[in-house]
Amino acid sequence: MDNSYFLDEMKQLLNQQDFDKFIKSFSSPLYKALRINCLKTNYKIISEEIKLKEKTLFDEDTYYIKSEDKLGKHPYHLAGLFYLQEPSATMVVNALDIKEGDWVLDLCAAPGGKSTQILSQLNRTGFLISNEYERKRANILLSNIERFGSDNYLITNNSVEDLCPQLLSVFDKVLVDAPCSGAGMFKKYPNSMAEYNYNAVMANQKRQLDILDYGYVTLKENGILVYSTCTFNKYENEEVVRLFLEKYPDMKLIETNLTCGQSGFDRQGLTRRVFPYQGGEGHFVSKFIKTSSTEKVQLKALPFSKNRVVDKFIEDNLKEKLNYTIINNKVYVSKENLLSLKAKILRSGILLGEIVKNRIEPAHHLFISNFQFKRVYNTTDSKIINQYLSGLSIMEKGYKGYVQICYKGVPVGFGKGDGNQIKNKFPKGLRVV
């Protein structure tokens, strides 16, 4: 560690004993965790396939794993049965105290760990709008949410300035997991420490306060806003909280109801911090309630579509009828009507596929959902499924048409049978090589 500004800052923040523990933590392995997607599976199924360590300090469904474990290409991960993330990140969503039926906004959502955790806690009820401004990161967000098997969400790729004025006083819960200086990531990305300085920190603070301005207007009266970062300095944490409260007297700082880590350095001790010697790489969490009403918009919904090509595809391939909406020849499945917004929408509901010359080109997303398909190939042979995930066909006779491919009963993708084999339709960008 050769950034004297960062070290001096940490010395001022921590007592000598904690500072010594902080420095020592950089010689320890990274904390890694696996969070189970309870919408699709449970601990018993995951633990039979993967060796889990103890439950983390931060979340009931999250378990420590060995830092050397390579699980990103495991069939269960590709199928959305679990999410890999830094363990202390999971406490942020728990501070939101999600209730079934809540409408939730995740304003800075990539790569998607917190959004997928929100969807798990919503339990297929309510609604999530998950926004990410940077397009490349938004595509990663889309990929991660797609695997989780929900349809009650909208993924947008917008600035907060464009998105939030359309969503005034809409949400029960708003999460601002803000872009920050990222000191909690220095162990993983040590070279990024060189860019850490006072000017960069203060530029982050301005950006964070700007985002909070827009988060505020989307929140209902009595709604909850959680502000979090993965950095340690006071300027981006307690000082942001102080300035936000100063600007909005109707926002009240309240208990996070988290017991992990330690109290933050605000005067009331209501915020929460985790340092790298406390079971995770580091997070800051603060929680607010809005005590007054502000201007509200009435959202508009798109009508469901009707199309004979889509109807025939559903009849030929699925055991159930589906509601769908067609937008630019793409077919989206959802229980509720899709929202009509002036936004860059990357996904709303489950992508069934695309209408191409009077036929449907089906999407991978459809086949890893929880729908019931007429043709299913299931194997317990890890060799067969790994060959499929690498792009090979399955040499199995008797299947004609589109086939859902499952591993131990878990949907991982699809293929197309010609009677002699099932040709591979697993997306090339996801293939395991």
TORKOL-4160 file (C-alpha; in steps of 0.2 Angstrom, whole numbers, padded with zeros to 4 digits, m for minus):
433
<pt num="1" X="0000" Y="0000" Z="0000"/>
<pt num="2" X="0009" Y="0016" Z="m0006"/>
<pt num="3" X="m0005" Y="0028" Z="m0006"/>
<pt num="4" X="m0001" Y="0040" Z="0009"/>
<pt num="5" X="m0017" Y="0050" Z="0007"/>
<pt num="6" X="m0028" Y="0034" Z="0009"/>
<pt num="7" X="m0018" Y="0027" Z="0024"/>
<pt num="8" X="m0018" Y="0044" Z="0033"/>
<pt num="9" X="m0037" Y="0045" Z="0030"/>
<pt num="10" X="m0039" Y="0027" Z="0038"/>
<pt num="11" X="m0028" Y="0032" Z="0053"/>
<pt num="12" X="m0039" Y="0046" Z="0057"/>
<pt num="13" X="m0055" Y="0035" Z="0055"/>
<pt num="14" X="m0049" Y="0020" Z="0065"/>
<pt num="15" X="m0041" Y="0018" Z="0082"/>
<pt num="16" X="m0023" Y="0010" Z="0082"/>
<pt num="17" X="m0030" Y="m0008" Z="0085"/>
<pt num="18" X="m0043" Y="m0007" Z="0071"/>
<pt num="19" X="m0030" Y="0001" Z="0060"/>
<pt num="20" X="m0018" Y="m0013" Z="0062"/>
<pt num="21" X="m0032" Y="m0026" Z="0059"/>
<pt num="22" X="m0037" Y="m0016" Z="0043"/>
<pt num="23" X="m0019" Y="m0017" Z="0036"/>
<pt num="24" X="m0017" Y="m0035" Z="0041"/>
<pt num="25" X="m0034" Y="m0039" Z="0031"/>
<pt num="26" X="m0025" Y="m0035" Z="0015"/>
<pt num="27" X="m0014" Y="m0050" Z="0017"/>
<pt num="28" X="m0029" Y="m0061" Z="0019"/>
<pt num="29" X="m0039" Y="m0070" Z="0005"/>
<pt num="30" X="m0054" Y="m0061" Z="m0002"/>
<pt num="31" X="m0071" Y="m0065" Z="0005"/>
<pt num="32" X="m0082" Y="m0074" Z="m0007"/>
<pt num="33" X="m0100" Y="m0079" Z="m0005"/>
<pt num="34" X="m0114" Y="m0088" Z="m0014"/>
<pt num="35" X="m0132" Y="m0082" Z="m0012"/>
<pt num="36" X="m0145" Y="m0095" Z="m0015"/>
<pt num="37" X="m0160" Y="m0090" Z="m0026"/>
<pt num="38" X="m0174" Y="m0096" Z="m0016"/>
<pt num="39" X="m0186" Y="m0093" Z="m0031"/>
<pt num="40" X="m0178" Y="m0108" Z="m0040"/>
<pt num="41" X="m0170" Y="m0119" Z="m0027"/>
<pt num="42" X="m0165" Y="m0121" Z="m0008"/>
<pt num="43" X="m0150" Y="m0125" Z="0003"/>
<pt num="44" X="m0152" Y="m0144" Z="0002"/>
<pt num="45" X="m0151" Y="m0144" Z="m0017"/>
<pt num="46" X="m0136" Y="m0132" Z="m0018"/>
<pt num="47" X="m0127" Y="m0141" Z="m0004"/>
<pt num="48" X="m0128" Y="m0158" Z="m0012"/>
<pt num="49" X="m0119" Y="m0151" Z="m0027"/>
<pt num="50" X="m0107" Y="m0138" Z="m0020"/>
<pt num="51" X="m0097" Y="m0138" Z="m0004"/>
<pt num="52" X="m0103" Y="m0123" Z="0006"/>
<pt num="53" X="m0094" Y="m0115" Z="0021"/>
<pt num="54" X="m0104" Y="m0107" Z="0036"/>
<pt num="55" X="m0118" Y="m0094" Z="0033"/>
<pt num="56" X="m0112" Y="m0077" Z="0032"/>
<pt num="57" X="m0115" Y="m0063" Z="0045"/>
<pt num="58" X="m0125" Y="m0053" Z="0033"/>
<pt num="59" X="m0139" Y="m0063" Z="0025"/>
<pt num="60" X="m0149" Y="m0079" Z="0029"/>
<pt num="61" X="m0147" Y="m0086" Z="0011"/>
<pt num="62" X="m0129" Y="m0082" Z="0009"/>
<pt num="63" X="m0114" Y="m0094" Z="0012"/>
<pt num="64" X="m0095" Y="m0091" Z="0012"/>
<pt num="65" X="m0086" Y="m0101" Z="m0001"/>
<pt num="66" X="m0067" Y="m0104" Z="m0003"/>
<pt num="67" X="m0059" Y="m0090" Z="m0012"/>
<pt num="68" X="m0051" Y="m0102" Z="m0025"/>
<pt num="69" X="m0068" Y="m0110" Z="m0029"/>
<pt num="70" X="m0072" Y="m0107" Z="m0048"/>
<pt num="71" X="m0091" Y="m0108" Z="m0049"/>
<pt num="72" X="m0095" Y="m0095" Z="m0062"/>
<pt num="73" X="m0097" Y="m0109" Z="m0075"/>
<pt num="74" X="m0106" Y="m0121" Z="m0065"/>
<pt num="75" X="m0123" Y="m0127" Z="m0072"/>
<pt num="76" X="m0132" Y="m0121" Z="m0057"/>
<pt num="77" X="m0125" Y="m0103" Z="m0059"/>
<pt num="78" X="m0129" Y="m0102" Z="m0077"/>
<pt num="79" X="m0146" Y="m0108" Z="m0073"/>
<pt num="80" X="m0148" Y="m0094" Z="m0060"/>
<pt num="81" X="m0149" Y="m0105" Z="m0044"/>
<pt num="82" X="m0136" Y="m0094" Z="m0035"/>
<pt num="83" X="m0127" Y="m0078" Z="m0037"/>
<pt num="84" X="m0109" Y="m0075" Z="m0032"/>
<pt num="85" X="m0105" Y="m0059" Z="m0023"/>
<pt num="86" X="m0095" Y="m0050" Z="m0010"/>
<pt num="87" X="m0104" Y="m0056" Z="0007"/>
<pt num="88" X="m0106" Y="m0039" Z="0015"/>
<pt num="89" X="m0115" Y="m0032" Z="0000"/>
<pt num="90" X="m0130" Y="m0043" Z="0004"/>
<pt num="91" X="m0134" Y="m0032" Z="0020"/>
<pt num="92" X="m0138" Y="m0017" Z="0010"/>
<pt num="93" X="m0154" Y="m0025" Z="0003"/>
<pt num="94" X="m0159" Y="m0032" Z="0020"/>
<pt num="95" X="m0159" Y="m0014" Z="0026"/>
<pt num="96" X="m0173" Y="m0010" Z="0014"/>
<pt num="97" X="m0184" Y="m0022" Z="0023"/>
<pt num="98" X="m0193" Y="m0028" Z="0007"/>
<pt num="99" X="m0211" Y="m0033" Z="0009"/>
<pt num="100" X="m0221" Y="m0043" Z="m0004"/>
<pt num="101" X="m0230" Y="m0032" Z="m0015"/>
<pt num="102" X="m0218" Y="m0017" Z="m0014"/>
<pt num="103" X="m0213" Y="m0007" Z="m0028"/>
<pt num="104" X="m0194" Y="m0005" Z="m0028"/>
<pt num="105" X="m0181" Y="0006" Z="m0038"/>
<pt num="106" X="m0163" Y="0001" Z="m0039"/>
<pt num="107" X="m0155" Y="0017" Z="m0046"/>
<pt num="108" X="m0137" Y="0011" Z="m0049"/>
<pt num="109" X="m0140" Y="m0007" Z="m0051"/>
<pt num="110" X="m0126" Y="m0015" Z="m0061"/>
<pt num="111" X="m0119" Y="m0029" Z="m0060"/>
<pt num="112" X="m0135" Y="m0035" Z="m0052"/>
<pt num="113" X="m0132" Y="m0043" Z="m0035"/>
<pt num="114" X="m0143" Y="m0031" Z="m0026"/>
<pt num="115" X="m0157" Y="m0032" Z="m0039"/>
<pt num="116" X="m0157" Y="m0051" Z="m0039"/>
<pt num="117" X="m0158" Y="m0051" Z="m0020"/>
<pt num="118" X="m0173" Y="m0039" Z="m0021"/>
<pt num="119" X="m0182" Y="m0050" Z="m0034"/>
<pt num="120" X="m0179" Y="m0065" Z="m0022"/>
<pt num="121" X="m0187" Y="m0055" Z="m0007"/>
<pt num="122" X="m0201" Y="m0049" Z="m0018"/>
<pt num="123" X="m0206" Y="m0067" Z="m0021"/>
<pt num="124" X="m0214" Y="m0064" Z="m0038"/>
<pt num="125" X="m0225" Y="m0050" Z="m0031"/>
<pt num="126" X="m0223" Y="m0031" Z="m0033"/>
<pt num="127" X="m0212" Y="m0023" Z="m0045"/>
<pt num="128" X="m0193" Y="m0018" Z="m0048"/>
<pt num="129" X="m0186" Y="m0005" Z="m0059"/>
<pt num="130" X="m0167" Y="m0009" Z="m0061"/>
<pt num="131" X="m0158" Y="0006" Z="m0069"/>
<pt num="132" X="m0140" Y="0007" Z="m0075"/>
<pt num="133" X="m0133" Y="0022" Z="m0084"/>
<pt num="134" X="m0117" Y="0014" Z="m0092"/>
<pt num="135" X="m0122" Y="0003" Z="m0107"/>
<pt num="136" X="m0109" Y="m0011" Z="m0105"/>
<pt num="137" X="m0113" Y="m0013" Z="m0086"/>
<pt num="138" X="m0132" Y="m0012" Z="m0090"/>
<pt num="139" X="m0129" Y="m0027" Z="m0102"/>
<pt num="140" X="m0121" Y="m0037" Z="m0087"/>
<pt num="141" X="m0136" Y="m0032" Z="m0076"/>
<pt num="142" X="m0147" Y="m0039" Z="m0089"/>
<pt num="143" X="m0138" Y="m0055" Z="m0090"/>
<pt num="144" X="m0138" Y="m0058" Z="m0071"/>
<pt num="145" X="m0156" Y="m0053" Z="m0069"/>
<pt num="146" X="m0162" Y="m0064" Z="m0084"/>
<pt num="147" X="m0156" Y="m0080" Z="m0075"/>
<pt num="148" X="m0166" Y="m0077" Z="m0059"/>
<pt num="149" X="m0183" Y="m0082" Z="m0066"/>
<pt num="150" X="m0194" Y="m0067" Z="m0062"/>
<pt num="151" X="m0205" Y="m0057" Z="m0073"/>
<pt num="152" X="m0209" Y="m0043" Z="m0062"/>
<pt num="153" X="m0196" Y="m0031" Z="m0067"/>
<pt num="154" X="m0190" Y="m0018" Z="m0079"/>
<pt num="155" X="m0172" Y="m0015" Z="m0084"/>
<pt num="156" X="m0168" Y="0003" Z="m0090"/>
<pt num="157" X="m0152" Y="0011" Z="m0097"/>
<pt num="158" X="m0154" Y="0029" Z="m0093"/>
<pt num="159" X="m0148" Y="0044" Z="m0083"/>
<pt num="160" X="m0157" Y="0048" Z="m0067"/>
<pt num="161" X="m0161" Y="0065" Z="m0075"/>
<pt num="162" X="m0171" Y="0057" Z="m0089"/>
<pt num="163" X="m0179" Y="0042" Z="m0079"/>
<pt num="164" X="m0184" Y="0049" Z="m0062"/>
<pt num="165" X="m0195" Y="0063" Z="m0067"/>
<pt num="166" X="m0207" Y="0050" Z="m0075"/>
<pt num="167" X="m0208" Y="0041" Z="m0058"/>
<pt num="168" X="m0212" Y="0054" Z="m0046"/>
<pt num="169" X="m0218" Y="0047" Z="m0029"/>
<pt num="170" X="m0220" Y="0029" Z="m0036"/>
<pt num="171" X="m0209" Y="0018" Z="m0025"/>
<pt num="172" X="m0211" Y="0010" Z="m0008"/>
<pt num="173" X="m0192" Y="0007" Z="m0007"/>
<pt num="174" X="m0178" Y="0016" Z="m0016"/>
<pt num="175" X="m0160" Y="0009" Z="m0016"/>
<pt num="176" X="m0145" Y="0021" Z="m0021"/>
<pt num="177" X="m0130" Y="0010" Z="m0020"/>
<pt num="178" X="m0120" Y="0024" Z="m0027"/>
<pt num="179" X="m0104" Y="0025" Z="m0038"/>
<pt num="180" X="m0090" Y="0028" Z="m0026"/>
<pt num="181" X="m0071" Y="0028" Z="m0024"/>
<pt num="182" X="m0072" Y="0009" Z="m0020"/>
<pt num="183" X="m0060" Y="0007" Z="m0006"/>
<pt num="184" X="m0069" Y="m0009" Z="m0002"/>
<pt num="185" X="m0062" Y="m0016" Z="m0018"/>
<pt num="186" X="m0044" Y="m0011" Z="m0016"/>
<pt num="187" X="m0039" Y="m0029" Z="m0011"/>
<pt num="188" X="m0047" Y="m0036" Z="m0027"/>
<pt num="189" X="m0041" Y="m0022" Z="m0038"/>
<pt num="190" X="m0025" Y="m0015" Z="m0030"/>
<pt num="191" X="m0020" Y="m0004" Z="m0044"/>
<pt num="192" X="m0036" Y="0006" Z="m0042"/>
<pt num="193" X="m0029" Y="0013" Z="m0026"/>
<pt num="194" X="m0017" Y="0024" Z="m0036"/>
<pt num="195" X="m0032" Y="0034" Z="m0042"/>
<pt num="196" X="m0038" Y="0038" Z="m0024"/>
<pt num="197" X="m0036" Y="0056" Z="m0019"/>
<pt num="198" X="m0046" Y="0070" Z="m0011"/>
<pt num="199" X="m0052" Y="0078" Z="m0028"/>
<pt num="200" X="m0058" Y="0061" Z="m0034"/>
<pt num="201" X="m0067" Y="0058" Z="m0017"/>
<pt num="202" X="m0076" Y="0075" Z="m0018"/>
<pt num="203" X="m0081" Y="0073" Z="m0036"/>
<pt num="204" X="m0089" Y="0056" Z="m0030"/>
<pt num="205" X="m0098" Y="0065" Z="m0016"/>
<pt num="206" X="m0106" Y="0078" Z="m0028"/>
<pt num="207" X="m0112" Y="0064" Z="m0040"/>
<pt num="208" X="m0119" Y="0054" Z="m0025"/>
<pt num="209" X="m0129" Y="0069" Z="m0019"/>
<pt num="210" X="m0135" Y="0072" Z="m0037"/>
<pt num="211" X="m0141" Y="0054" Z="m0038"/>
<pt num="212" X="m0150" Y="0056" Z="m0021"/>
<pt num="213" X="m0159" Y="0071" Z="m0027"/>
<pt num="214" X="m0167" Y="0060" Z="m0040"/>
<pt num="215" X="m0170" Y="0046" Z="m0029"/>
<pt num="216" X="m0179" Y="0057" Z="m0017"/>
<pt num="217" X="m0192" Y="0062" Z="m0030"/>
<pt num="218" X="m0197" Y="0044" Z="m0034"/>
<pt num="219" X="m0201" Y="0040" Z="m0016"/>
<pt num="220" X="m0218" Y="0039" Z="m0009"/>
<pt num="221" X="m0223" Y="0047" Z="0008"/>
<pt num="222" X="m0217" Y="0034" Z="0022"/>
<pt num="223" X="m0206" Y="0026" Z="0009"/>
<pt num="224" X="m0189" Y="0020" Z="0013"/>
<pt num="225" X="m0173" Y="0025" Z="0005"/>
<pt num="226" X="m0156" Y="0016" Z="0008"/>
<pt num="227" X="m0140" Y="0024" Z="0003"/>
<pt num="228" X="m0124" Y="0014" Z="0002"/>
<pt num="229" X="m0107" Y="0013" Z="m0004"/>
<pt num="230" X="m0092" Y="0001" Z="m0004"/>
<pt num="231" X="m0079" Y="0014" Z="0002"/>
<pt num="232" X="m0073" Y="0020" Z="0019"/>
<pt num="233" X="m0071" Y="0039" Z="0020"/>
<pt num="234" X="m0083" Y="0050" Z="0029"/>
<pt num="235" X="m0085" Y="0062" Z="0014"/>
<pt num="236" X="m0094" Y="0049" Z="0003"/>
<pt num="237" X="m0103" Y="0041" Z="0018"/>
<pt num="238" X="m0108" Y="0051" Z="0034"/>
<pt num="239" X="m0105" Y="0068" Z="0026"/>
<pt num="240" X="m0117" Y="0063" Z="0011"/>
<pt num="241" X="m0130" Y="0058" Z="0024"/>
<pt num="242" X="m0128" Y="0075" Z="0033"/>
<pt num="243" X="m0129" Y="0085" Z="0017"/>
<pt num="244" X="m0144" Y="0075" Z="0011"/>
<pt num="245" X="m0154" Y="0078" Z="0028"/>
<pt num="246" X="m0149" Y="0096" Z="0027"/>
<pt num="247" X="m0157" Y="0098" Z="0010"/>
<pt num="248" X="m0172" Y="0088" Z="0013"/>
<pt num="249" X="m0179" Y="0090" Z="0031"/>
<pt num="250" X="m0194" Y="0078" Z="0027"/>
<pt num="251" X="m0181" Y="0064" Z="0026"/>
<pt num="252" X="m0177" Y="0056" Z="0043"/>
<pt num="253" X="m0162" Y="0045" Z="0046"/>
<pt num="254" X="m0168" Y="0029" Z="0055"/>
<pt num="255" X="m0161" Y="0013" Z="0062"/>
<pt num="256" X="m0154" Y="0001" Z="0048"/>
<pt num="257" X="m0159" Y="m0014" Z="0060"/>
<pt num="258" X="m0143" Y="m0022" Z="0055"/>
<pt num="259" X="m0132" Y="m0030" Z="0068"/>
<pt num="260" X="m0117" Y="m0035" Z="0057"/>
<pt num="261" X="m0101" Y="m0024" Z="0057"/>
<pt num="262" X="m0102" Y="m0008" Z="0068"/>
<pt num="263" X="m0111" Y="0008" Z="0070"/>
<pt num="264" X="m0106" Y="0022" Z="0058"/>
<pt num="265" X="m0098" Y="0038" Z="0063"/>
<pt num="266" X="m0114" Y="0049" Z="0062"/>
<pt num="267" X="m0119" Y="0058" Z="0078"/>
<pt num="268" X="m0133" Y="0046" Z="0082"/>
<pt num="269" X="m0124" Y="0030" Z="0077"/>
<pt num="270" X="m0139" Y="0025" Z="0066"/>
<pt num="271" X="m0128" Y="0021" Z="0050"/>
<pt num="272" X="m0119" Y="0005" Z="0048"/>
<pt num="273" X="m0101" Y="0001" Z="0043"/>
<pt num="274" X="m0092" Y="m0015" Z="0039"/>
<pt num="275" X="m0073" Y="m0015" Z="0037"/>
<pt num="276" X="m0062" Y="m0029" Z="0029"/>
<pt num="277" X="m0058" Y="m0037" Z="0046"/>
<pt num="278" X="m0077" Y="m0039" Z="0050"/>
<pt num="279" X="m0082" Y="m0054" Z="0038"/>
<pt num="280" X="m0083" Y="m0044" Z="0022"/>
<pt num="281" X="m0073" Y="m0033" Z="0011"/>
<pt num="282" X="m0083" Y="m0017" Z="0017"/>
<pt num="283" X="m0099" Y="m0007" Z="0015"/>
<pt num="284" X="m0108" Y="0008" Z="0022"/>
<pt num="285" X="m0127" Y="0008" Z="0024"/>
<pt num="286" X="m0139" Y="0022" Z="0029"/>
<pt num="287" X="m0158" Y="0021" Z="0029"/>
<pt num="288" X="m0171" Y="0036" Z="0028"/>
<pt num="289" X="m0189" Y="0037" Z="0029"/>
<pt num="290" X="m0199" Y="0051" Z="0019"/>
<pt num="291" X="m0211" Y="0060" Z="0031"/>
<pt num="292" X="m0221" Y="0070" Z="0018"/>
<pt num="293" X="m0230" Y="0069" Z="0002"/>
<pt num="294" X="m0223" Y="0076" Z="m0014"/>
<pt num="295" X="m0229" Y="0077" Z="m0032"/>
<pt num="296" X="m0235" Y="0060" Z="m0039"/>
<pt num="297" X="m0237" Y="0054" Z="m0057"/>
<pt num="298" X="m0249" Y="0041" Z="m0064"/>
<pt num="299" X="m0241" Y="0027" Z="m0073"/>
<pt num="300" X="m0247" Y="0021" Z="m0090"/>
<pt num="301" X="m0247" Y="0003" Z="m0095"/>
<pt num="302" X="m0246" Y="m0006" Z="m0112"/>
<pt num="303" X="m0260" Y="m0017" Z="m0117"/>
<pt num="304" X="m0257" Y="m0036" Z="m0120"/>
<pt num="305" X="m0254" Y="m0041" Z="m0138"/>
<pt num="306" X="m0263" Y="m0054" Z="m0149"/>
<pt num="307" X="m0254" Y="m0063" Z="m0163"/>
<pt num="308" X="m0257" Y="m0079" Z="m0171"/>
<pt num="309" X="m0239" Y="m0084" Z="m0174"/>
<pt num="310" X="m0235" Y="m0081" Z="m0156"/>
<pt num="311" X="m0251" Y="m0090" Z="m0150"/>
<pt num="312" X="m0246" Y="m0105" Z="m0161"/>
<pt num="313" X="m0228" Y="m0106" Z="m0154"/>
<pt num="314" X="m0235" Y="m0106" Z="m0136"/>
<pt num="315" X="m0248" Y="m0119" Z="m0140"/>
<pt num="316" X="m0234" Y="m0130" Z="m0149"/>
<pt num="317" X="m0221" Y="m0128" Z="m0135"/>
<pt num="318" X="m0229" Y="m0124" Z="m0118"/>
<pt num="319" X="m0242" Y="m0132" Z="m0107"/>
<pt num="320" X="m0249" Y="m0116" Z="m0101"/>
<pt num="321" X="m0256" Y="m0100" Z="m0109"/>
<pt num="322" X="m0246" Y="m0084" Z="m0107"/>
<pt num="323" X="m0249" Y="m0065" Z="m0108"/>
<pt num="324" X="m0237" Y="m0056" Z="m0119"/>
<pt num="325" X="m0233" Y="m0039" Z="m0127"/>
<pt num="326" X="m0225" Y="m0037" Z="m0143"/>
<pt num="327" X="m0213" Y="m0022" Z="m0145"/>
<pt num="328" X="m0202" Y="m0020" Z="m0161"/>
<pt num="329" X="m0206" Y="m0039" Z="m0165"/>
<pt num="330" X="m0199" Y="m0045" Z="m0149"/>
<pt num="331" X="m0211" Y="m0054" Z="m0138"/>
<pt num="332" X="m0211" Y="m0051" Z="m0119"/>
<pt num="333" X="m0221" Y="m0062" Z="m0107"/>
<pt num="334" X="m0227" Y="m0055" Z="m0090"/>
<pt num="335" X="m0242" Y="m0058" Z="m0078"/>
<pt num="336" X="m0245" Y="m0039" Z="m0077"/>
<pt num="337" X="m0246" Y="m0026" Z="m0091"/>
<pt num="338" X="m0229" Y="m0018" Z="m0095"/>
<pt num="339" X="m0226" Y="0000" Z="m0091"/>
<pt num="340" X="m0225" Y="0013" Z="m0104"/>
<pt num="341" X="m0210" Y="0024" Z="m0101"/>
<pt num="342" X="m0200" Y="0036" Z="m0112"/>
<pt num="343" X="m0184" Y="0026" Z="m0108"/>
<pt num="344" X="m0171" Y="0015" Z="m0115"/>
<pt num="345" X="m0179" Y="m0002" Z="m0109"/>
<pt num="346" X="m0167" Y="m0017" Z="m0111"/>
<pt num="347" X="m0179" Y="m0029" Z="m0104"/>
<pt num="348" X="m0197" Y="m0030" Z="m0096"/>
<pt num="349" X="m0203" Y="m0047" Z="m0091"/>
<pt num="350" X="m0197" Y="m0063" Z="m0099"/>
<pt num="351" X="m0191" Y="m0062" Z="m0117"/>
<pt num="352" X="m0201" Y="m0076" Z="m0126"/>
<pt num="353" X="m0192" Y="m0073" Z="m0143"/>
<pt num="354" X="m0193" Y="m0063" Z="m0159"/>
<pt num="355" X="m0205" Y="m0064" Z="m0173"/>
<pt num="356" X="m0195" Y="m0067" Z="m0189"/>
<pt num="357" X="m0204" Y="m0070" Z="m0206"/>
<pt num="358" X="m0220" Y="m0077" Z="m0198"/>
<pt num="359" X="m0211" Y="m0088" Z="m0186"/>
<pt num="360" X="m0204" Y="m0087" Z="m0168"/>
<pt num="361" X="m0185" Y="m0087" Z="m0165"/>
<pt num="362" X="m0186" Y="m0092" Z="m0147"/>
<pt num="363" X="m0175" Y="m0084" Z="m0133"/>
<pt num="364" X="m0164" Y="m0093" Z="m0120"/>
<pt num="365" X="m0173" Y="m0083" Z="m0107"/>
<pt num="366" X="m0189" Y="m0092" Z="m0110"/>
<pt num="367" X="m0182" Y="m0109" Z="m0107"/>
<pt num="368" X="m0173" Y="m0105" Z="m0091"/>
<pt num="369" X="m0189" Y="m0098" Z="m0084"/>
<pt num="370" X="m0202" Y="m0108" Z="m0073"/>
<pt num="371" X="m0214" Y="m0111" Z="m0087"/>
<pt num="372" X="m0219" Y="m0129" Z="m0091"/>
<pt num="373" X="m0214" Y="m0136" Z="m0108"/>
<pt num="374" X="m0221" Y="m0150" Z="m0118"/>
<pt num="375" X="m0203" Y="m0157" Z="m0122"/>
<pt num="376" X="m0190" Y="m0158" Z="m0109"/>
<pt num="377" X="m0174" Y="m0168" Z="m0109"/>
<pt num="378" X="m0167" Y="m0170" Z="m0091"/>
<pt num="379" X="m0150" Y="m0178" Z="m0087"/>
<pt num="380" X="m0140" Y="m0181" Z="m0071"/>
<pt num="381" X="m0124" Y="m0184" Z="m0081"/>
<pt num="382" X="m0112" Y="m0170" Z="m0078"/>
<pt num="383" X="m0102" Y="m0175" Z="m0093"/>
<pt num="384" X="m0117" Y="m0173" Z="m0105"/>
<pt num="385" X="m0123" Y="m0156" Z="m0097"/>
<pt num="386" X="m0105" Y="m0149" Z="m0098"/>
<pt num="387" X="m0104" Y="m0154" Z="m0116"/>
<pt num="388" X="m0120" Y="m0146" Z="m0119"/>
<pt num="389" X="m0114" Y="m0130" Z="m0110"/>
<pt num="390" X="m0099" Y="m0130" Z="m0122"/>
<pt num="391" X="m0109" Y="m0130" Z="m0137"/>
<pt num="392" X="m0111" Y="m0148" Z="m0142"/>
<pt num="393" X="m0127" Y="m0157" Z="m0148"/>
<pt num="394" X="m0135" Y="m0170" Z="m0137"/>
<pt num="395" X="m0136" Y="m0187" Z="m0146"/>
<pt num="396" X="m0153" Y="m0192" Z="m0140"/>
<pt num="397" X="m0167" Y="m0199" Z="m0152"/>
<pt num="398" X="m0185" Y="m0196" Z="m0151"/>
<pt num="399" X="m0186" Y="m0177" Z="m0149"/>
<pt num="400" X="m0194" Y="m0166" Z="m0163"/>
<pt num="401" X="m0195" Y="m0147" Z="m0160"/>
<pt num="402" X="m0189" Y="m0136" Z="m0147"/>
<pt num="403" X="m0183" Y="m0145" Z="m0131"/>
<pt num="404" X="m0180" Y="m0138" Z="m0114"/>
<pt num="405" X="m0163" Y="m0145" Z="m0107"/>
<pt num="406" X="m0162" Y="m0148" Z="m0088"/>
<pt num="407" X="m0148" Y="m0154" Z="m0077"/>
<pt num="408" X="m0155" Y="m0164" Z="m0062"/>
<pt num="409" X="m0172" Y="m0156" Z="m0065"/>
<pt num="410" X="m0165" Y="m0138" Z="m0066"/>
<pt num="411" X="m0168" Y="m0129" Z="m0083"/>
<pt num="412" X="m0151" Y="m0123" Z="m0091"/>
<pt num="413" X="m0156" Y="m0119" Z="m0109"/>
<pt num="414" X="m0164" Y="m0127" Z="m0124"/>
<pt num="415" X="m0161" Y="m0136" Z="m0141"/>
<pt num="416" X="m0170" Y="m0141" Z="m0156"/>
<pt num="417" X="m0173" Y="m0160" Z="m0159"/>
<pt num="418" X="m0174" Y="m0167" Z="m0177"/>
<pt num="419" X="m0178" Y="m0185" Z="m0171"/>
<pt num="420" X="m0160" Y="m0191" Z="m0171"/>
<pt num="421" X="m0152" Y="m0178" Z="m0160"/>
<pt num="422" X="m0155" Y="m0162" Z="m0150"/>
<pt num="423" X="m0146" Y="m0148" Z="m0159"/>
<pt num="424" X="m0138" Y="m0135" Z="m0147"/>
<pt num="425" X="m0146" Y="m0118" Z="m0144"/>
<pt num="426" X="m0136" Y="m0113" Z="m0129"/>
<pt num="427" X="m0131" Y="m0094" Z="m0132"/>
<pt num="428" X="m0113" Y="m0093" Z="m0139"/>
<pt num="429" X="m0108" Y="m0079" Z="m0127"/>
<pt num="430" X="m0112" Y="m0090" Z="m0112"/>
<pt num="431" X="m0104" Y="m0106" Z="m0118"/>
<pt num="432" X="m0091" Y="m0114" Z="m0106"/>
<pt num="433" X="m0074" Y="m0117" Z="m0115"/>
